[in-house]
Amino acid sequence: MGVQGGTNIKREPASWNIIAGVGYSLLLMLAALVLQLVVHFLLPGVGFAVALCPFYALATGRIIALVSDVIVYASAALYNSSRTSKVWEESQTNAVAKWTIVALIFASVIFDVTGGAPIQTRIGAFILSALIAGGVGGTLARKH
């Protein structure tokens, strides 16, 4: 238990940040996939190719996936940065969300490079991307 400025600050275990980061990264990845599916159904003439990493989508020319990823990740980042955090728990939540988004942008390339693999490999890569992004995001938020 740390003392800062005469008030007690309760530090939560790092595992809570990691668990929250994994859940948040799964939520964001699912939101990006659903958005890409909705766009595909609204624009059936456009070829459908899933990409969760904006850099990978840009490199492979998947513009619709790039735009949907940027919309999901940018809106999540703006939502978490627009609030002012007066309490330590709120600032910790914002830090976990911000670092998880940054980690997810890079870790989601694991899912993207398994494009031609069987469905079990794709699902495993999806889960692995979420675990890595949540772990890195939660750990970096703890150091922040």
QUIDAZI-V314497 format. One record per pair of residues at least 12 apart in sequence whose ideal C-beta (glycine too) atoms are under 10 Angstrom apart, sorted by sequence separation. I is the first residue (numbers start at 0). J is the second residue. D is the distance in Angstrom with one decimal. If there is no record, write none. Layout:
I & J & D
I & J & D
This chain:
35 & 47 & 7.8
48 & 60 & 9.1
49 & 61 & 8.3
52 & 64 & 9.1
53 & 65 & 5.6
56 & 68 & 6.1
57 & 69 & 9.6
81 & 93 & 9.7
110 & 122 & 9.5
112 & 124 & 7.9
113 & 125 & 8.9
35 & 48 & 8.7
36 & 49 & 8.6
48 & 61 & 5.0
50 & 63 & 9.1
51 & 64 & 7.9
52 & 65 & 9.4
53 & 66 & 9.2
55 & 68 & 9.2
56 & 69 & 8.9
79 & 92 & 8.0
80 & 93 & 7.2
110 & 123 & 9.4
111 & 124 & 8.4
35 & 49 & 5.9
47 & 61 & 9.6
50 & 64 & 3.8
53 & 67 & 9.5
54 & 68 & 9.5
79 & 93 & 5.0
109 & 123 & 9.5
110 & 124 & 4.6
113 & 127 & 9.5
35 & 50 & 8.0
46 & 61 & 8.8
48 & 63 & 8.2
49 & 64 & 6.5
50 & 65 & 7.2
53 & 68 & 4.6
78 & 93 & 9.6
79 & 94 & 8.8
109 & 124 & 5.1
110 & 125 & 5.2
113 & 128 & 9.8
35 & 51 & 8.7
47 & 63 & 8.4
48 & 64 & 6.3
51 & 67 & 9.5
52 & 68 & 7.3
53 & 69 & 5.8
79 & 95 & 9.0
80 & 96 & 9.0
108 & 124 & 9.7
109 & 125 & 8.6
110 & 126 & 9.2
32 & 49 & 6.6
45 & 62 & 9.2
46 & 63 & 8.7
47 & 64 & 9.1
50 & 67 & 8.9
51 & 68 & 6.3
79 & 96 & 4.2
80 & 97 & 7.0
107 & 124 & 9.3
109 & 126 & 9.9
110 & 127 & 8.0
111 & 128 & 8.8
31 & 49 & 8.8
45 & 63 & 6.2
49 & 67 & 9.7
50 & 68 & 6.9
53 & 71 & 9.7
78 & 96 & 8.2
79 & 97 & 5.7
107 & 125 & 8.8
109 & 127 & 5.7
110 & 128 & 4.8
31 & 50 & 8.9
32 & 51 & 7.3
53 & 72 & 7.1
109 & 128 & 4.7
110 & 129 & 9.0
31 & 51 & 5.5
51 & 71 & 9.2
53 & 73 & 9.6
76 & 96 & 7.9
79 & 99 & 9.5
108 & 128 & 8.0
109 & 129 & 9.8
31 & 52 & 9.8
35 & 56 & 9.8
42 & 63 & 7.5
51 & 72 & 9.5
75 & 96 & 7.0
76 & 97 & 6.6
79 & 100 & 7.7
106 & 127 & 8.2
107 & 128 & 5.0
109 & 130 & 9.9
31 & 53 & 9.6
75 & 97 & 9.1
106 & 128 & 4.8
107 & 129 & 8.7
109 & 131 & 7.1
28 & 51 & 5.8
105 & 128 & 9.5
106 & 129 & 8.0
109 & 132 & 9.4
27 & 51 & 8.9
39 & 63 & 7.8
75 & 99 & 8.9
76 & 100 & 5.2
106 & 130 & 8.6
107 & 131 & 9.2
38 & 63 & 5.6
39 & 64 & 9.8
75 & 100 & 5.7
76 & 101 & 8.5
103 & 128 & 7.3
106 & 131 & 4.3
107 & 132 & 7.1
35 & 61 & 9.3
38 & 64 & 8.8
102 & 128 & 9.5
103 & 129 & 7.9
105 & 131 & 8.9
106 & 132 & 4.1
73 & 100 & 9.0
105 & 132 & 8.0
106 & 133 & 8.9
35 & 63 & 7.0
38 & 66 & 8.3
39 & 67 & 9.7
72 & 100 & 5.6
75 & 103 & 9.2
76 & 104 & 9.8
103 & 131 & 8.8
104 & 132 & 8.4
106 & 134 & 9.1
34 & 63 & 9.7
35 & 64 & 5.8
38 & 67 & 6.0
71 & 100 & 9.5
72 & 101 & 9.2
102 & 131 & 7.1
103 & 132 & 3.9
106 & 135 & 7.0
34 & 64 & 9.4
37 & 67 & 8.7
99 & 129 & 9.5
102 & 132 & 4.2
103 & 133 & 8.3
105 & 135 & 8.6
106 & 136 & 9.1
35 & 66 & 9.5
36 & 67 & 9.5
72 & 103 & 7.3
101 & 132 & 8.7
102 & 133 & 7.7
32 & 64 & 9.9
34 & 66 & 9.3
35 & 67 & 5.0
38 & 70 & 9.9
71 & 103 & 9.8
72 & 104 & 6.3
100 & 132 & 8.4
102 & 134 & 8.1
103 & 135 & 8.8
31 & 64 & 8.3
34 & 67 & 4.5
35 & 68 & 8.2
99 & 132 & 5.8
102 & 135 & 3.9
103 & 136 & 7.3
33 & 67 & 9.3
34 & 68 & 8.5
98 & 132 & 9.1
99 & 133 & 6.1
101 & 135 & 8.4
102 & 136 & 4.5
32 & 67 & 9.0
68 & 103 & 9.8
69 & 104 & 9.8
72 & 107 & 9.4
98 & 133 & 9.8
99 & 134 & 9.4
101 & 136 & 7.2
102 & 137 & 9.1
31 & 67 & 6.1
32 & 68 & 10.0
34 & 70 & 6.8
35 & 71 & 9.2
68 & 104 & 8.2
99 & 135 & 7.8
100 & 136 & 7.5
102 & 138 & 9.1
30 & 67 & 9.3
31 & 68 & 5.4
34 & 71 & 6.0
98 & 135 & 7.2
99 & 136 & 3.0
102 & 139 & 7.3
30 & 68 & 10.0
31 & 69 & 9.7
33 & 71 & 9.2
95 & 133 & 8.8
98 & 136 & 4.1
99 & 137 & 7.2
101 & 139 & 7.9
102 & 140 & 10.0
31 & 70 & 8.5
32 & 71 & 9.3
68 & 107 & 8.2
97 & 136 & 8.0
98 & 137 & 7.5
28 & 68 & 9.8
30 & 70 & 9.4
31 & 71 & 4.5
96 & 136 & 7.9
98 & 138 & 8.2
99 & 139 & 8.6
27 & 68 & 9.5
30 & 71 & 5.1
31 & 72 & 7.6
95 & 136 & 6.1
98 & 139 & 4.1
99 & 140 & 7.7
29 & 71 & 9.7
30 & 72 & 9.4
94 & 136 & 8.9
95 & 137 & 5.9
97 & 139 & 8.9
98 & 140 & 4.7
28 & 71 & 8.8
94 & 137 & 9.5
95 & 138 & 9.9
97 & 140 & 7.6
98 & 141 & 9.2
27 & 71 & 6.1
30 & 74 & 9.1
31 & 75 & 9.8
95 & 139 & 8.7
96 & 140 & 8.2
98 & 142 & 9.1
26 & 71 & 9.9
27 & 72 & 6.8
30 & 75 & 8.1
94 & 139 & 8.0
95 & 140 & 4.2
98 & 143 & 7.0
94 & 140 & 4.0
95 & 141 & 8.5
97 & 143 & 8.6
27 & 74 & 9.8
64 & 111 & 9.0
93 & 140 & 8.7
94 & 141 & 8.4
27 & 75 & 5.8
92 & 140 & 8.7
94 & 142 & 9.4
95 & 143 & 9.0
26 & 75 & 8.7
91 & 140 & 6.7
94 & 143 & 4.8
54 & 104 & 7.5
58 & 108 & 9.7
61 & 111 & 9.2
90 & 140 & 9.7
91 & 141 & 8.5
93 & 143 & 9.8
52 & 103 & 8.7
53 & 104 & 6.3
54 & 105 & 7.9
56 & 107 & 9.8
23 & 75 & 8.2
51 & 103 & 8.0
52 & 104 & 6.6
53 & 105 & 9.8
55 & 107 & 7.8
56 & 108 & 9.9
59 & 111 & 8.2
91 & 143 & 8.5
51 & 104 & 9.0
52 & 105 & 7.3
54 & 107 & 9.3
55 & 108 & 5.2
58 & 111 & 9.5
90 & 143 & 9.0
52 & 106 & 8.2
53 & 107 & 8.5
54 & 108 & 7.0
55 & 109 & 10.0
51 & 106 & 9.2
52 & 107 & 4.3
53 & 108 & 9.6
55 & 110 & 9.0
56 & 111 & 7.7
59 & 114 & 9.0
23 & 79 & 9.6
51 & 107 & 3.8
52 & 108 & 4.2
55 & 111 & 4.3
50 & 107 & 8.4
51 & 108 & 8.1
52 & 109 & 8.5
54 & 111 & 9.1
55 & 112 & 7.4
50 & 108 & 9.1
51 & 109 & 9.2
52 & 110 & 7.5
51 & 110 & 5.2
52 & 111 & 5.0
55 & 114 & 9.5
50 & 110 & 8.5
51 & 111 & 6.0
52 & 112 & 8.8
49 & 110 & 8.3
50 & 111 & 5.2
49 & 111 & 7.9
48 & 111 & 9.7
50 & 114 & 8.5
49 & 114 & 8.0
48 & 114 & 7.9
23 & 92 & 9.4
27 & 96 & 9.3
19 & 91 & 9.1
23 & 95 & 7.0
24 & 96 & 9.9
27 & 99 & 7.8
31 & 103 & 9.3
49 & 121 & 8.9
19 & 92 & 7.4
22 & 95 & 9.9
23 & 96 & 5.9
26 & 99 & 9.8
27 & 100 & 7.0
51 & 124 & 9.8
51 & 125 & 8.2
16 & 91 & 7.2
20 & 95 & 5.4
23 & 98 & 10.0
24 & 99 & 5.3
28 & 103 & 7.1
11 & 87 & 9.5
15 & 91 & 9.0
16 & 92 & 9.1
19 & 95 & 5.2
20 & 96 & 8.2
23 & 99 & 5.0
24 & 100 & 8.3
27 & 103 & 6.0
31 & 107 & 8.3
52 & 128 & 8.7
10 & 87 & 9.0
11 & 88 & 8.2
18 & 95 & 9.8
19 & 96 & 8.4
22 & 99 & 9.2
23 & 100 & 8.1
27 & 104 & 9.8
51 & 128 & 7.2
9 & 87 & 7.9
16 & 94 & 8.3
17 & 95 & 8.8
20 & 98 & 7.3
21 & 99 & 8.4
24 & 102 & 7.5
25 & 103 & 9.7
28 & 106 & 9.7
32 & 110 & 9.6
8 & 87 & 6.0
9 & 88 & 8.7
16 & 95 & 5.1
20 & 99 & 4.3
24 & 103 & 4.9
28 & 107 & 6.7
11 & 91 & 7.3
15 & 95 & 8.9
19 & 99 & 8.1
20 & 100 & 9.7
23 & 103 & 8.4
27 & 107 & 9.0
6 & 87 & 9.7
10 & 91 & 9.2
16 & 98 & 8.8
17 & 99 & 9.6
20 & 102 & 7.7
24 & 106 & 7.7
28 & 110 & 7.6
16 & 99 & 9.1
20 & 103 & 8.9
24 & 107 & 8.5
3 & 87 & 9.6
32 & 125 & 8.7
29 & 125 & 9.1
28 & 125 & 6.6
28 & 126 & 9.6
25 & 125 & 8.5
28 & 128 & 6.9
29 & 129 & 9.3
25 & 126 & 8.2
28 & 129 & 6.1
27 & 129 & 8.8
25 & 128 & 9.2
26 & 129 & 9.1
24 & 128 & 7.4
25 & 129 & 4.6
28 & 132 & 8.3
21 & 126 & 9.3
24 & 129 & 4.4
25 & 130 & 9.1
27 & 132 & 8.5
23 & 129 & 9.0
24 & 130 & 8.2
22 & 129 & 8.5
24 & 131 & 8.5
25 & 132 & 9.0
21 & 129 & 5.7
24 & 132 & 4.1
25 & 133 & 7.8
20 & 129 & 8.9
21 & 130 & 5.9
23 & 132 & 8.6
24 & 133 & 4.8
20 & 130 & 9.3
21 & 131 & 9.2
23 & 133 & 6.9
24 & 134 & 9.3
20 & 131 & 9.9
21 & 132 & 7.7
22 & 133 & 7.1
24 & 135 & 9.4
20 & 132 & 6.9
21 & 133 & 3.0
24 & 136 & 6.9
17 & 130 & 9.0
20 & 133 & 3.4
21 & 134 & 7.1
23 & 136 & 7.5
24 & 137 & 9.7
19 & 133 & 7.6
20 & 134 & 6.8
23 & 137 & 9.2
18 & 133 & 7.4
20 & 135 & 7.7
21 & 136 & 8.5
17 & 133 & 5.9
18 & 134 & 9.7
20 & 136 & 3.9
21 & 137 & 7.6
16 & 133 & 8.8
17 & 134 & 5.3
19 & 136 & 8.6
20 & 137 & 3.8
16 & 134 & 9.4
17 & 135 & 9.0
19 & 137 & 6.5
20 & 138 & 8.3
17 & 136 & 8.0
18 & 137 & 7.3
20 & 139 & 9.0
16 & 136 & 7.8
17 & 137 & 3.5
20 & 140 & 7.2
13 & 134 & 9.9
16 & 137 & 3.5
17 & 138 & 6.7
19 & 140 & 8.7
20 & 141 & 9.9
15 & 137 & 7.9
16 & 138 & 7.3
14 & 137 & 7.9
16 & 139 & 8.9
17 & 140 & 9.1
13 & 137 & 6.6
16 & 140 & 5.1
17 & 141 & 8.4
13 & 138 & 6.6
16 & 141 & 5.3
15 & 141 & 9.3
16 & 142 & 10.0
13 & 140 & 8.8
14 & 141 & 9.7
16 & 143 & 9.8
13 & 141 & 4.6
12 & 141 & 9.1
13 & 142 & 9.2
11 & 141 & 8.9
10 & 141 & 8.8
